[in-house]
Amino acid sequence: MATPEREIPTPRVAEGDWARVFSHHAFTPILERAEGIYLYDTEGNRYIDASGGPIALNVGHSDPRVTEAISRQAEKFAYCHPALSNRLRADVCARIAGLAPGDLNTTYLVSGGSEAVDTAIKIARQYHLACGREQKHKVIGTWDSYHGMTLGALSVAGGPGFRKPFLPMLFDWPHIRHYRGPRERPRGMNEVDFALECARELEEMIYFVGPEQVSAFIATPVGAGKDYGLVPPAEYWQTIREICDRYDVLLIADEVVTGFGRTGKWFAMEHFGAQADIMTTAKGISGLYAPMGAVTVSDRVNEPFANGEIFIHGFTNMGHPLACAASLAVLDILEKDHLIENSATTGEYLHSNSKRFLARQTIAEARGKGLLMVLELVRDKETMDYFAPEARAEEKFQGIALKNGLAFYMSLYGPRRPGALKRGMPLYIAPPLSITRDQIDDLLDRLDQTLAEWEQTMGI
Ligand SMILES: Cc1ncc(COP(=O)(O)O)c(C=O)c1O
């Protein structure tokens, strides 16, 4: 691995024009250009985009097939007046219908994940109203989950770090624990029984809240928050599905991260043989070439709206023509370049390297599926202690990783969590789905080097 000797990048000091950027947290390198899995800064340093931006870049950077599609569309029209039909919107919705599982056939386009989640919550409410179930309005979420930053998304999310400042402004809706994984499984209990026990928490919560009030349950398919990437047995989701059906509760699968190939299938719920009633997607759908989000609903949920019910909602930028052009090109690439298959096979190769990281005292867990691998960083995996916030462990990790040619997406999980929860900081390995085995090897070598230097810096 040829790593040029260079100083460790630090967070940028807010001075000059940078002081005019509200609440800016980036490190010093300035992005100049990006291509494939690589980012290049203005000093000519190259970085592997190891987390695919915020686990979102499903095709590589600067693919001319996408940039040309966007500019071709911009030359025709960049925005469509609301009085006229936007053909591209129908094209994208039809493409999603062809790819989405089961009868998830109708899509409402938005501009991102948070908007998609808020939209899903409102579709669920209006669906129940149309069905005469007027009391149903509460959405059950999972603790420590992330569903975005709008007030609706924060209400169903469960990460205290994100919610606390805004608590008085959020809906006081219930949360359960997501599937908790092998670490919390009681001794002697098998995996499936434990998964069923976790799933039954939903039925208990519906009972206590009152089924007549519960509109929907929302969760991410492969773990929530600190446990992101934890893959439950299929029985977990199948049982959740049954419980939702029993109480007329809609199941919302938030596939903003997992949708469009990240876990080796088009959508992560396909691993479990359970179909959601509403699916939220964003990120990978346009590979971040333009802001795009989508809410795809089943035929049952669509029925009242197909029969004339008007959905009371809308955004100026929904189904924006340039985002639609980008998404159509991205979906073409995902299919033509077989990137979903590459996510499955190269992902398997990635996960076959887990042991190499688990040998370290600072890696407590390696989990995930496809090209989503989550390593859980701790101070000591025997005690499952994490570093105190003053130790600035994430900042040091990111700086060393950048020096070694890796750009990671750093989450706020870890440093803000009380030690009692015994969880570390998730590190997301989620590169563009076009990554090759050789590039994975390079990424992992650089990560090994980064971990060794970071451990030394942290006094381990
Ligand atoms: C599962 C999930 N849902 C929703 C969102 C919000 O998406 P956005 O940042 O596009 O609003 C995110 C963002 O990371 C996410 O991970």
The ligand as a MOL file (V3000), in Angstrom:
LIG
                    3D

  0  0  0     0  0            999 V3000
M  V30 BEGIN CTAB
M  V30 COUNTS 16 16 0 0 0
M  V30 BEGIN ATOM
M  V30 1 C -32.7740 4.8240 7.3920 0
M  V30 2 C -32.7870 6.2780 7.0420 0
M  V30 3 N -33.9640 6.8940 6.8470 0
M  V30 4 C -34.0300 8.2000 6.5190 0
M  V30 5 C -32.8890 8.9530 6.3940 0
M  V30 6 C -32.9720 10.4200 6.0550 0
M  V30 7 O -32.5570 10.6570 4.7670 0
M  V30 8 P -32.1280 12.1270 4.2920 0
M  V30 9 O -30.8400 12.4490 4.9690 0
M  V30 10 O -32.0350 11.9970 2.7980 0
M  V30 11 O -33.2210 13.0640 4.6880 0
M  V30 12 C -31.6440 8.3560 6.5770 0
M  V30 13 C -30.3970 9.1310 6.4140 0
M  V30 14 O -29.3120 8.7170 6.6820 0
M  V30 15 C -31.6000 6.9860 6.9280 0
M  V30 16 O -30.4190 6.3740 7.1640 0
M  V30 END ATOM
M  V30 BEGIN BOND
M  V30 1 1 1 2
M  V30 2 1 2 3
M  V30 3 2 2 15
M  V30 4 2 3 4
M  V30 5 1 4 5
M  V30 6 1 5 6
M  V30 7 2 5 12
M  V30 8 1 6 7
M  V30 9 1 7 8
M  V30 10 2 8 9
M  V30 11 1 8 10
M  V30 12 1 8 11
M  V30 13 1 12 13
M  V30 14 1 12 15
M  V30 15 2 13 14
M  V30 16 1 15 16
M  V30 END BOND
M  V30 END CTAB
M  END
